[in-house]
Amino acid sequence: MTETRTASRVDDTARAAGAVVLTDVVKRYGRGPGAVTALDGVSLSVEPGSFTCLLGASGCGKSTLLSLVAGLDDLSGGSIDHVDQPVAMMFQESALFPWLTVQGNVEIAMRVRGVGRAERRRRALELLETVRLTGFAHKRPHELSGGMRQRVALARALAQDASVLLMDEPFGALDAMTRDLLHDELERIWREQGLTVLFVTHNVREAVRLGDQVVLLSSRPGRVLNVYDVELDRPRRIDSAPVAALAAEITDALREEVSRHAN
Amino acid sequence: MPTETVKSKVEDTSRDWASGLDELEKTPITETRWGRFASRLWAGTWPKALALVIVIGFWQILFLSGWKDPWALPSPLMVWEELAAYVPTPDYWTAIGITMQRALTGFALSVAVGSLLGIAVARFKPLRAAIGSAITGLQTMPSIIWFPLAILLFQISESTIMFVVILGAVPSIANGIISGIDYVPPAWKRVGAVLGMRGFQLYRHVIMPATLPSFVSGLKQGWAFAWRSLMAGELLVIVAGQGSIGALMQGAREFNDAPRVLTWIVTVLVIGIIVDTLFRAADNKIRRSWGLDQE
């Protein structure tokens, strides 16, 4: 089951379900003098069942990193080890299919894997209960609000039954109140299901609110600048003083990094 | 204080918060479905009725002015009487049957050929480079231009008419599919890839359904081209023993029977409107269920 891309090294400790190990990951776009290095030697170890936030300004390649872990893009160097292929993934836009009902959108993740009709239905309704959308199974995506659509997208990702969930700025387009609610919901679901979450954001407070560790990336090229362990009790609140204090510290580091690119 | 109680209280608060936010996001429904249906029906009907009255009034004035002899330009009433007398006869319905059978056969074949062609062109880059613009070019050609060649190829036969009908409809249907596939939002394809869809699965579960609105508008346009080609064909290519709409219309013209010619013109118009209504209904159904009709 273990998939090792570029096969150069296989780290046996990475084989526990849910663990993700990145070793010297390099991603370049283009060739020759015009080539752009998006990621330059990113090494990162993610514990099974942990919540990791990837934080950085524009151009740090945080979304690229997720695409690489998801196997949507090819590595230029280094290796990524994890057990699941494909891993579950969620994006900023819910990208629900308008020709399917809410339930159909959750089931599609299982249809692809050949799960039987009755089992699909049972599991989809169970997951809609998990994201608290029980009464909306037969609605169409356009009948839901943005926050509700993201919850359906989360249920669809959970339906992949992967132990690793990648999230690419999933709440970036939501209003603050809805985002606040979804932080609570995601935290609850993450703990209930024992998922390993890799969460990309450019919102420092969001990263501190959610993460066990916050990985700060530099921009152009993307490198790991610092890894912050967030040892605050859960459930957390985004407006609590300890969250704000750590967020301020990380924001300073981020500003320093961004200023480096000033002319 | 037992921690259990605190935890369940937090749980309850969050549940209420979620359902409260969901409730506030809902748009209140002000009108019943039937009320909306009735007002929409009326809004769609009265302009049509008014337009019809104006056209018939103008026609009556033209008739009364004596611009043309009554045998060439009959009055609305004369045509109405002919219509009332002719519609109940078997000849009328047989002709419609023959014509509609040709139209549906030709259209079905066009859908099959056009869909396969569309998918092939959208999928294979060299094929698109080779014939992509030729398909659009074909679409702009008046189909009547093909008849001399078709008659040489197939003589005066059903095949001649089919050949031209298919040539007329295929480009629109193929183009509908091609542009549909081209404009599938990348986000949907990415979701498909994340869910583990490869090759055929991606087509089956994402690309084909996503193409539906564009496919339906291609079908609608394809039908219009097929129908026009068929009418031209039936007037030009009169197959012995096949009393189609076009054949009977040519017959009526030879007998200077203007009311009957106009009866057929009205019939063809009505068929066109009925088919257009069907396509429009399909289109509206898709738009509504996809949420494309919201402002």
Interface residues (C-beta under 8 A of the other chain):
Chain A: A70 L72 P86 A88 M89 F91 E93 A95 F97 P98 W99 I108 A109 R111 V112 R113 R132 R140 P141 H142 E143 L144 S145 G147 M148 R156 Q160 M177 T178 L181 D184 E185 R188 P235
Chain B: V10 S14 R15 W17 A18 S19 L21 D22 E25 P185 A187 W188 R190 V191 A193 V194 L195 G196 M197 Q201 H205 V206 P209 A210 L212 S289 W290 G291 L292 Q294
